[in-house]
Amino acid sequence: MSVAEIEETRILVVEDNTRHAGLMRDELEGELPTATVALATTVAQAREALAAERFDLCILDFQLPDGDGLELLREIRAAEREEAVVLVTTSTSPEVAVEAMKIGAEDYIVKEEGYVSILPFVVREVLERVRMRTAHAALERRLARAEHLASLNTLMAGIAHNLNNPLTTVRTFLELLPERYESDAEFRTEYYSLVLKELKRIRALIQSMMQAVAVPLGGGDEPWSMPELLREIDLYVHGSTSEKKIAYVAHANDDLPLVLAGREAVKQALIILLDNAVAFSPEGGTVEVSVEATREPGESRIKLEVSDEGPGVSAENRAKIFEPFFSTRSGGLGIGLFVAQCVARAHDGSLDLRPRDPHGTVFVLTLPGA
């Protein structure tokens, strides 16, 4: 059973030939019992109808007295409306059909003998296709939510584990304090120092967690320049690289496309990646940042790579490196790379890693370009 047979369907037919429009309405309402068809004979009438209500599908004739169907299609897509669109063209204008599909039409029909009779079958197929796509998108959102909840559960379990150990030390100290303070000098000094250390550890953990849950999105940011951000970060990197005599090299052409992601969020992620690269690089090694523009269908992307000459990440650990509280760094909390990946995903980007030849790691941060 098709979607047209189980759901009410609102269809707008934009056709200046009133006889053809009437035939189309009769065929659609006859073949799709739950369909209700509204008619418009001009672009202006179509705009009025679209402003007044939402339709499930629009059938647009190409040639209209005051415009054309492509013009209406562009307006529908620019307004991010959800109506599916079928364009009706003449047999002498195949390029119009191609252009319509590029703009976002679901299908097209050539206006030739018998076209009205096949219209309901095309509409039924389009509606079913849209329904399946919508259901798939809803399923993906549910899966994403499930993954998000699973990440939160992992995060909360990590918080509990990492807080429990130092709190146990503090509690033990406080329980023993009344009976041991006067008689046990070692208890007063060494245990006291240990408690202070554990309290600092708790504070560092809380600060890292605040950073993890407060990923700045930078909503409303104007597009910005990646080379300018790298020049700003040069000052930050200088101190940490100088201590280990590490060479820091950054490559970025000034003609790169501007970046759409939140600037402060990307800065935070980049600092995390650089901190990680410096920490794992040997003394006298090199940390390198390179930026290039890439093209994907319909958009530009900015690819930023941070390379180090450290020991690299084992195949076993690559699958876990972005998990919260997983760290191969001595004294690390395992929050930084988790936060950096959250930044990338929150801005329609990605963060991955690959081995560096002959040794080391390359983190690849990809972001949408303007």
C-alpha positions as a Markdown table, in Angstrom:
| # | Residue | x | y | z |
|---|---|---|---|---|
| 1 | Met | 0.0 | 0.0 | 0.0 |
| 2 | Ser | 1.5 | 3.3 | -1.1 |
| 3 | Val | 1.8 | 6.5 | 1.0 |
| 4 | Ala | -0.9 | 8.1 | -1.1 |
| 5 | Glu | -3.4 | 5.5 | 0.0 |
| 6 | Ile | -2.8 | 5.8 | 3.8 |
| 7 | Glu | -2.0 | 9.5 | 4.3 |
| 8 | Glu | -3.8 | 12.7 | 3.4 |
| 9 | Thr | -1.9 | 14.4 | 0.6 |
| 10 | Arg | -2.0 | 18.1 | -0.3 |
| 11 | Ile | -0.9 | 18.7 | -3.9 |
| 12 | Leu | -0.5 | 22.1 | -5.7 |
| 13 | Val | -0.8 | 22.0 | -9.5 |
| 14 | Val | 0.6 | 25.2 | -11.2 |
| 15 | Glu | -0.6 | 25.0 | -14.9 |
| 16 | Asp | -1.9 | 27.9 | -17.0 |
| 17 | Asn | -3.9 | 25.7 | -19.3 |
| 18 | Thr | -7.1 | 25.4 | -17.3 |
| 19 | Arg | -8.3 | 22.3 | -19.3 |
| 20 | His | -5.0 | 20.5 | -18.6 |
| 21 | Ala | -5.1 | 21.6 | -15.0 |
| 22 | Gly | -8.6 | 20.2 | -14.5 |
| 23 | Leu | -7.6 | 16.9 | -16.1 |
| 24 | Met | -4.6 | 16.6 | -13.8 |
| 25 | Arg | -6.7 | 17.3 | -10.8 |
| 26 | Asp | -9.3 | 14.7 | -11.8 |
| 27 | Glu | -6.6 | 12.0 | -12.5 |
| 28 | Leu | -4.8 | 12.7 | -9.2 |
| 29 | Glu | -7.8 | 12.7 | -7.0 |
| 30 | Gly | -9.2 | 9.7 | -8.8 |
| 31 | Glu | -6.0 | 7.6 | -8.5 |
| 32 | Leu | -5.0 | 8.9 | -5.1 |
| 33 | Pro | -8.2 | 8.8 | -3.0 |
| 34 | Thr | -6.8 | 10.8 | -0.1 |
| 35 | Ala | -5.3 | 13.5 | -2.3 |
| 36 | Thr | -6.7 | 17.1 | -2.4 |
| 37 | Val | -5.5 | 19.2 | -5.3 |
| 38 | Ala | -5.3 | 23.0 | -5.4 |
| 39 | Leu | -4.9 | 24.8 | -8.7 |
| 40 | Ala | -2.9 | 27.9 | -9.7 |
| 41 | Thr | -2.5 | 29.3 | -13.2 |
| 42 | Thr | 0.3 | 31.9 | -12.6 |
| 43 | Val | 3.4 | 32.3 | -10.6 |
| 44 | Ala | 1.7 | 34.9 | -8.5 |
| 45 | Gln | -1.2 | 32.6 | -7.6 |
| 46 | Ala | 1.3 | 29.9 | -6.8 |
| 47 | Arg | 3.1 | 32.2 | -4.4 |
| 48 | Glu | -0.2 | 33.1 | -2.7 |
| 49 | Ala | -1.1 | 29.4 | -2.3 |
| 50 | Leu | 2.4 | 28.5 | -0.9 |
| 51 | Ala | 2.2 | 31.4 | 1.5 |
| 52 | Ala | -1.2 | 30.3 | 2.8 |
| 53 | Glu | -0.4 | 26.6 | 3.5 |
| 54 | Arg | 2.0 | 23.7 | 3.3 |
| 55 | Phe | 1.7 | 21.2 | 0.5 |
| 56 | Asp | 3.2 | 17.7 | 0.3 |
| 57 | Leu | 4.0 | 18.1 | -3.4 |
| 58 | Cys | 4.0 | 20.8 | -6.1 |
| 59 | Ile | 3.6 | 20.1 | -9.8 |
| 60 | Leu | 5.0 | 23.0 | -11.8 |
| 61 | Asp | 4.5 | 23.8 | -15.4 |
| 62 | Phe | 7.7 | 25.3 | -16.9 |
| 63 | Gln | 6.1 | 28.0 | -19.1 |
| 64 | Leu | 3.7 | 30.3 | -17.2 |
| 65 | Pro | 2.3 | 33.7 | -18.1 |
| 66 | Asp | 4.3 | 35.6 | -15.5 |
| 67 | Gly | 7.4 | 33.5 | -15.1 |
| 68 | Asp | 8.3 | 29.8 | -15.2 |
| 69 | Gly | 8.4 | 26.7 | -13.0 |
| 70 | Leu | 12.2 | 26.9 | -12.4 |
| 71 | Glu | 11.8 | 30.3 | -10.8 |
| 72 | Leu | 9.2 | 28.9 | -8.4 |
| 73 | Leu | 11.4 | 25.8 | -7.7 |
| 74 | Arg | 14.3 | 28.1 | -6.8 |
| 75 | Glu | 12.1 | 30.1 | -4.4 |
| 76 | Ile | 10.8 | 26.9 | -2.8 |
| 77 | Arg | 14.3 | 25.5 | -2.2 |
| 78 | Ala | 15.7 | 28.9 | -1.1 |
| 79 | Ala | 13.0 | 29.1 | 1.5 |
| 80 | Glu | 14.0 | 25.6 | 2.7 |
| 81 | Arg | 10.4 | 24.4 | 2.3 |
| 82 | Glu | 9.8 | 20.7 | 2.4 |
| 83 | Glu | 7.5 | 20.3 | -0.6 |
| 84 | Ala | 8.6 | 17.7 | -3.2 |
| 85 | Val | 8.5 | 19.2 | -6.7 |
| 86 | Val | 7.7 | 17.6 | -10.1 |
| 87 | Leu | 8.3 | 19.8 | -13.1 |
| 88 | Val | 6.3 | 19.5 | -16.3 |
| 89 | Thr | 8.3 | 20.3 | -19.5 |
| 90 | Thr | 7.9 | 20.1 | -23.2 |
| 91 | Ser | 9.7 | 17.5 | -25.2 |
| 92 | Thr | 11.9 | 20.1 | -26.8 |
| 93 | Ser | 13.4 | 21.3 | -23.6 |
| 94 | Pro | 15.5 | 18.5 | -22.0 |
| 95 | Glu | 18.0 | 21.0 | -20.6 |
| 96 | Val | 15.2 | 22.5 | -18.5 |
| 97 | Ala | 14.5 | 19.1 | -16.9 |
| 98 | Val | 18.2 | 18.6 | -16.2 |
| 99 | Glu | 18.4 | 22.1 | -14.6 |
| 100 | Ala | 15.3 | 21.3 | -12.5 |
| 101 | Met | 16.9 | 18.2 | -11.1 |
| 102 | Lys | 20.0 | 20.1 | -10.2 |
| 103 | Ile | 18.0 | 22.7 | -8.3 |
| 104 | Gly | 16.2 | 20.1 | -6.3 |
| 105 | Ala | 13.2 | 18.7 | -8.3 |
| 106 | Glu | 12.3 | 15.1 | -7.4 |
| 107 | Asp | 11.2 | 14.2 | -10.9 |
| 108 | Tyr | 9.9 | 15.6 | -14.2 |
| 109 | Ile | 7.3 | 14.7 | -16.8 |
| 110 | Val | 7.5 | 15.5 | -20.5 |
| 111 | Lys | 4.3 | 17.2 | -21.7 |
| 112 | Glu | 3.3 | 14.8 | -24.6 |
| 113 | Glu | 0.2 | 12.8 | -25.5 |
| 114 | Gly | -1.0 | 10.7 | -22.5 |
| 115 | Tyr | 1.2 | 12.5 | -19.9 |
| 116 | Val | -1.8 | 13.3 | -17.6 |
| 117 | Ser | -2.6 | 9.6 | -17.3 |
| 118 | Ile | 0.9 | 8.7 | -16.0 |
| 119 | Leu | 1.0 | 11.6 | -13.6 |
| 120 | Pro | -0.5 | 9.8 | -10.6 |
| 121 | Phe | 2.0 | 7.0 | -10.9 |
| 122 | Val | 4.9 | 9.5 | -10.9 |
| 123 | Val | 3.4 | 11.3 | -8.0 |
| 124 | Arg | 2.9 | 8.1 | -6.0 |
| 125 | Glu | 6.5 | 7.1 | -6.6 |
| 126 | Val | 7.8 | 10.5 | -5.6 |
| 127 | Leu | 5.7 | 10.6 | -2.4 |
| 128 | Glu | 6.9 | 7.2 | -1.5 |
| 129 | Arg | 10.5 | 8.1 | -2.1 |
| 130 | Val | 10.2 | 11.2 | 0.0 |
| 131 | Arg | 8.5 | 9.2 | 2.8 |
| 132 | Met | 11.3 | 6.7 | 2.8 |
| 133 | Arg | 13.9 | 9.4 | 2.8 |
| 134 | Thr | 12.2 | 11.1 | 5.7 |
| 135 | Ala | 11.9 | 7.9 | 7.7 |
| 136 | His | 15.6 | 7.2 | 7.0 |
| 137 | Ala | 16.6 | 10.7 | 8.3 |
| 138 | Ala | 14.5 | 10.1 | 11.4 |
| 139 | Leu | 16.2 | 6.8 | 12.0 |
| 140 | Glu | 19.6 | 8.4 | 11.6 |
| 141 | Arg | 18.6 | 11.1 | 14.2 |
| 142 | Arg | 17.5 | 8.4 | 16.6 |
| 143 | Leu | 20.7 | 6.5 | 16.1 |
| 144 | Ala | 22.7 | 9.7 | 16.6 |
| 145 | Arg | 20.8 | 10.3 | 19.8 |
| 146 | Ala | 21.5 | 6.8 | 21.0 |
| 147 | Glu | 25.2 | 7.2 | 20.2 |
| 148 | His | 25.2 | 10.5 | 22.1 |
| 149 | Leu | 23.5 | 8.9 | 25.1 |
| 150 | Ala | 26.0 | 6.1 | 25.0 |
| 151 | Ser | 28.8 | 8.6 | 25.0 |
| 152 | Leu | 27.3 | 10.4 | 27.9 |
| 153 | Asn | 27.0 | 7.1 | 29.8 |
| 154 | Thr | 30.7 | 6.4 | 29.1 |
| 155 | Leu | 31.5 | 10.0 | 30.2 |
| 156 | Met | 29.6 | 9.7 | 33.4 |
| 157 | Ala | 31.2 | 6.3 | 34.2 |
| 158 | Gly | 34.6 | 7.9 | 33.6 |
| 159 | Ile | 33.8 | 10.9 | 35.9 |
| 160 | Ala | 32.6 | 8.6 | 38.7 |
| 161 | His | 35.8 | 6.4 | 38.4 |
| 162 | Asn | 38.2 | 9.3 | 38.2 |
| 163 | Leu | 36.6 | 11.2 | 41.1 |
| 164 | Asn | 36.1 | 8.1 | 43.3 |
| 165 | Asn | 39.8 | 7.3 | 43.8 |
| 166 | Pro | 41.0 | 10.8 | 44.9 |
| 167 | Leu | 37.9 | 11.3 | 47.1 |
| 168 | Thr | 38.7 | 8.0 | 48.8 |
| 169 | Thr | 42.1 | 9.3 | 49.7 |
| 170 | Val | 40.6 | 12.6 | 51.1 |
| 171 | Arg | 37.9 | 10.7 | 53.0 |
| 172 | Thr | 40.5 | 8.3 | 54.6 |
| 173 | Phe | 42.6 | 11.3 | 55.6 |
| 174 | Leu | 39.7 | 13.0 | 57.3 |
| 175 | Glu | 38.6 | 9.9 | 59.1 |
| 176 | Leu | 42.1 | 9.3 | 60.5 |
| 177 | Leu | 42.7 | 13.0 | 61.3 |
| 178 | Pro | 41.4 | 13.0 | 64.9 |
| 179 | Glu | 43.4 | 10.1 | 66.2 |
| 180 | Arg | 46.6 | 10.4 | 64.1 |
| 181 | Tyr | 47.2 | 14.1 | 63.8 |
| 182 | Glu | 49.0 | 14.6 | 67.1 |
| 183 | Ser | 51.0 | 11.4 | 67.3 |
| 184 | Asp | 52.0 | 10.7 | 63.7 |
| 185 | Ala | 54.3 | 13.3 | 62.0 |
| 186 | Glu | 54.5 | 11.3 | 58.8 |
| 187 | Phe | 50.7 | 11.3 | 58.6 |
| 188 | Arg | 50.7 | 15.1 | 59.0 |
| 189 | Thr | 53.2 | 15.7 | 56.3 |
| 190 | Glu | 53.1 | 13.0 | 53.6 |
| 191 | Tyr | 49.4 | 12.2 | 53.8 |
| 192 | Tyr | 48.6 | 15.9 | 53.9 |
| 193 | Ser | 50.7 | 16.5 | 50.7 |
| 194 | Leu | 48.9 | 13.5 | 49.1 |
| 195 | Val | 45.5 | 14.9 | 49.9 |
| 196 | Leu | 46.4 | 18.3 | 48.4 |
| 197 | Lys | 47.7 | 16.6 | 45.3 |
| 198 | Glu | 44.4 | 14.6 | 45.0 |
| 199 | Leu | 42.4 | 17.7 | 45.5 |
| 200 | Lys | 44.3 | 19.4 | 42.6 |
| 201 | Arg | 43.6 | 16.4 | 40.5 |
| 202 | Ile | 39.8 | 16.7 | 41.2 |
| 203 | Arg | 40.0 | 20.4 | 40.3 |
| 204 | Ala | 41.8 | 19.6 | 37.0 |
| 205 | Leu | 39.2 | 17.0 | 36.2 |
| 206 | Ile | 36.3 | 19.3 | 36.8 |
| 207 | Gln | 37.9 | 22.1 | 34.7 |
| 208 | Ser | 38.4 | 19.6 | 31.9 |
| 209 | Met | 34.8 | 18.4 | 32.2 |
| 210 | Met | 33.5 | 22.0 | 32.0 |
| 211 | Gln | 35.6 | 22.4 | 28.8 |
| 212 | Ala | 34.1 | 19.2 | 27.4 |
| 213 | Val | 30.5 | 20.0 | 28.0 |
| 214 | Ala | 30.8 | 23.7 | 27.0 |
| 215 | Val | 32.0 | 23.3 | 23.4 |
| 216 | Pro | 31.6 | 26.8 | 22.0 |
| 217 | Leu | 29.6 | 26.8 | 18.8 |
| 218 | Gly | 30.3 | 30.3 | 17.8 |
| 219 | Gly | 26.8 | 30.9 | 16.4 |
| 220 | Gly | 26.6 | 34.0 | 14.3 |
| 221 | Asp | 30.4 | 34.2 | 13.7 |
| 222 | Glu | 31.4 | 35.9 | 10.4 |
| 223 | Pro | 33.5 | 33.7 | 8.1 |
| 224 | Trp | 37.1 | 34.0 | 9.2 |
| 225 | Ser | 40.6 | 33.4 | 7.9 |
| 226 | Met | 42.5 | 30.3 | 9.0 |
| 227 | Pro | 46.0 | 31.8 | 8.2 |
| 228 | Glu | 45.1 | 34.7 | 10.6 |
| 229 | Leu | 44.2 | 32.1 | 13.4 |
| 230 | Leu | 47.5 | 30.3 | 12.8 |
| 231 | Arg | 49.5 | 33.5 | 13.2 |
| 232 | Glu | 47.6 | 34.1 | 16.5 |
| 233 | Ile | 48.4 | 30.6 | 17.7 |
| 234 | Asp | 52.1 | 31.0 | 16.9 |
| 235 | Leu | 52.5 | 33.0 | 20.1 |
| 236 | Tyr | 50.8 | 30.3 | 22.2 |
| 237 | Val | 52.9 | 27.4 | 20.6 |
| 238 | His | 56.2 | 29.2 | 21.1 |
| 239 | Gly | 56.5 | 28.7 | 24.8 |
| 240 | Ser | 55.8 | 24.9 | 24.8 |
| 241 | Thr | 58.0 | 24.2 | 21.8 |
| 242 | Ser | 60.9 | 26.2 | 23.2 |
| 243 | Glu | 61.1 | 24.0 | 26.3 |
| 244 | Lys | 61.7 | 20.8 | 24.3 |
| 245 | Lys | 63.6 | 22.6 | 21.4 |
| 246 | Ile | 60.9 | 21.5 | 19.0 |
| 247 | Ala | 60.6 | 23.1 | 15.6 |
| 248 | Tyr | 57.2 | 24.4 | 14.8 |
| 249 | Val | 56.2 | 24.9 | 11.1 |
| 250 | Ala | 52.9 | 26.1 | 9.8 |
| 251 | His | 51.9 | 26.2 | 6.1 |
| 252 | Ala | 48.7 | 28.0 | 4.9 |
| 253 | Asn | 48.1 | 30.0 | 1.8 |
| 254 | Asp | 46.6 | 33.4 | 2.3 |
| 255 | Asp | 44.1 | 32.7 | -0.6 |
| 256 | Leu | 42.3 | 29.9 | 1.3 |
| 257 | Pro | 38.5 | 30.0 | 1.5 |
| 258 | Leu | 37.2 | 31.5 | 4.7 |
| 259 | Val | 36.0 | 29.2 | 7.4 |
| 260 | Leu | 32.4 | 29.0 | 8.5 |
| 261 | Ala | 32.9 | 27.1 | 11.9 |
| 262 | Gly | 33.0 | 29.0 | 15.2 |
| 263 | Arg | 36.4 | 30.6 | 15.5 |
| 264 | Glu | 36.9 | 30.2 | 19.2 |
| 265 | Ala | 35.8 | 26.6 | 19.1 |
| 266 | Val | 38.3 | 25.8 | 16.3 |
| 267 | Lys | 41.0 | 27.6 | 18.2 |
| 268 | Gln | 40.3 | 25.5 | 21.2 |
| 269 | Ala | 40.4 | 22.3 | 19.2 |
| 270 | Leu | 43.7 | 23.4 | 17.4 |
| 271 | Ile | 45.4 | 24.2 | 20.7 |
| 272 | Ile | 44.4 | 20.7 | 22.0 |
| 273 | Leu | 45.9 | 19.1 | 18.9 |
| 274 | Leu | 49.1 | 21.1 | 19.2 |
| 275 | Asp | 49.4 | 20.4 | 22.9 |
| 276 | Asn | 49.1 | 16.7 | 22.2 |
| 277 | Ala | 51.7 | 16.9 | 19.3 |
| 278 | Val | 54.2 | 18.7 | 21.5 |
| 279 | Ala | 53.7 | 16.3 | 24.4 |
| 280 | Phe | 54.4 | 13.2 | 22.3 |
| 281 | Ser | 57.2 | 14.7 | 20.1 |
| 282 | Pro | 60.8 | 13.9 | 21.1 |
| 283 | Glu | 63.2 | 16.7 | 22.1 |
| 284 | Gly | 64.5 | 18.3 | 18.9 |
| 285 | Gly | 61.6 | 17.0 | 16.9 |
| 286 | Thr | 59.2 | 18.9 | 14.6 |
| 287 | Val | 55.5 | 19.7 | 14.9 |
| 288 | Glu | 53.9 | 20.7 | 11.6 |
| 289 | Val | 50.6 | 22.3 | 10.7 |
| 290 | Ser | 49.4 | 22.4 | 7.1 |
| 291 | Val | 46.1 | 23.8 | 5.7 |
| 292 | Glu | 44.6 | 23.2 | 2.3 |
| 293 | Ala | 41.3 | 23.7 | 0.6 |
| 294 | Thr | 39.4 | 20.6 | -0.9 |
| 295 | Arg | 36.3 | 20.4 | -2.9 |
| 296 | Glu | 33.4 | 18.1 | -2.2 |
| 297 | Pro | 30.1 | 17.9 | -4.1 |
| 298 | Gly | 28.3 | 21.2 | -3.6 |
| 299 | Glu | 30.8 | 22.7 | -1.0 |
| 300 | Ser | 34.3 | 23.6 | -0.2 |
| 301 | Arg | 36.2 | 22.1 | 2.8 |
| 302 | Ile | 39.2 | 23.3 | 4.8 |
| 303 | Lys | 41.5 | 20.4 | 5.8 |
| 304 | Leu | 44.0 | 21.1 | 8.6 |
| 305 | Glu | 46.7 | 18.6 | 9.5 |
| 306 | Val | 48.7 | 18.5 | 12.7 |
| 307 | Ser | 51.8 | 16.2 | 12.4 |
| 308 | Asp | 54.2 | 15.1 | 15.1 |
| 309 | Glu | 57.3 | 12.8 | 15.2 |
| 310 | Gly | 56.2 | 10.9 | 18.3 |
| 311 | Pro | 55.8 | 7.1 | 18.7 |
| 312 | Gly | 52.5 | 7.1 | 16.9 |
| 313 | Val | 49.2 | 5.5 | 17.9 |
| 314 | Ser | 49.0 | 1.7 | 17.9 |
| 315 | Ala | 46.3 | 0.1 | 15.7 |
| 316 | Glu | 44.7 | -1.2 | 18.9 |
| 317 | Asn | 44.4 | 2.4 | 20.4 |
| 318 | Arg | 43.2 | 4.2 | 17.2 |
| 319 | Ala | 39.6 | 3.0 | 17.8 |
| 320 | Lys | 39.7 | 4.4 | 21.4 |
| 321 | Ile | 41.8 | 7.5 | 21.1 |
| 322 | Phe | 38.8 | 9.9 | 21.0 |
| 323 | Glu | 36.9 | 8.2 | 23.8 |
| 324 | Pro | 36.6 | 10.3 | 27.0 |
| 325 | Phe | 39.1 | 9.4 | 29.7 |
| 326 | Phe | 41.3 | 7.2 | 27.4 |
| 327 | Ser | 44.8 | 8.5 | 27.3 |
| 328 | Thr | 48.3 | 7.1 | 26.5 |
| 329 | Arg | 49.9 | 10.3 | 27.8 |
| 330 | Ser | 51.5 | 10.2 | 31.2 |
| 331 | Gly | 49.3 | 12.1 | 33.6 |
| 332 | Gly | 46.7 | 12.8 | 30.9 |
| 333 | Leu | 43.0 | 12.9 | 31.7 |
| 334 | Gly | 41.9 | 11.7 | 28.3 |
| 335 | Ile | 39.6 | 14.7 | 27.7 |
| 336 | Gly | 41.4 | 16.8 | 25.1 |
| 337 | Leu | 40.9 | 14.7 | 22.0 |
| 338 | Phe | 37.3 | 14.0 | 23.0 |
| 339 | Val | 36.7 | 17.7 | 23.2 |
| 340 | Ala | 38.4 | 18.4 | 19.9 |
| 341 | Gln | 36.3 | 15.8 | 18.1 |
| 342 | Cys | 33.1 | 17.3 | 19.7 |
| 343 | Val | 34.1 | 20.7 | 18.2 |
| 344 | Ala | 34.6 | 19.1 | 14.8 |
| 345 | Arg | 31.3 | 17.3 | 14.8 |
| 346 | Ala | 29.4 | 20.3 | 16.2 |
| 347 | His | 30.5 | 22.3 | 13.2 |
| 348 | Asp | 29.7 | 19.8 | 10.5 |
| 349 | Gly | 33.3 | 18.7 | 10.3 |
| 350 | Ser | 35.4 | 15.7 | 11.3 |
| 351 | Leu | 38.6 | 14.8 | 13.2 |
| 352 | Asp | 40.5 | 11.7 | 12.3 |
| 353 | Leu | 44.1 | 10.4 | 12.5 |
| 354 | Arg | 46.5 | 8.5 | 10.4 |
| 355 | Pro | 50.1 | 7.2 | 10.9 |
| 356 | Arg | 52.9 | 9.5 | 9.8 |
| 357 | Asp | 55.8 | 8.1 | 7.8 |
| 358 | Pro | 58.3 | 7.0 | 9.1 |
| 359 | His | 56.9 | 7.6 | 12.6 |
| 360 | Gly | 54.5 | 9.8 | 14.4 |
| 361 | Thr | 50.8 | 10.8 | 14.0 |
| 362 | Val | 48.8 | 13.1 | 11.8 |
| 363 | Phe | 45.5 | 14.5 | 13.1 |
| 364 | Val | 43.3 | 15.7 | 10.3 |
| 365 | Leu | 40.6 | 18.3 | 11.1 |
| 366 | Thr | 38.1 | 19.0 | 8.3 |
| 367 | Leu | 35.7 | 22.0 | 8.4 |
| 368 | Pro | 33.2 | 23.6 | 6.0 |
| 369 | Gly | 34.6 | 26.5 | 4.0 |
| 370 | Ala | 32.6 | 29.6 | 2.9 |
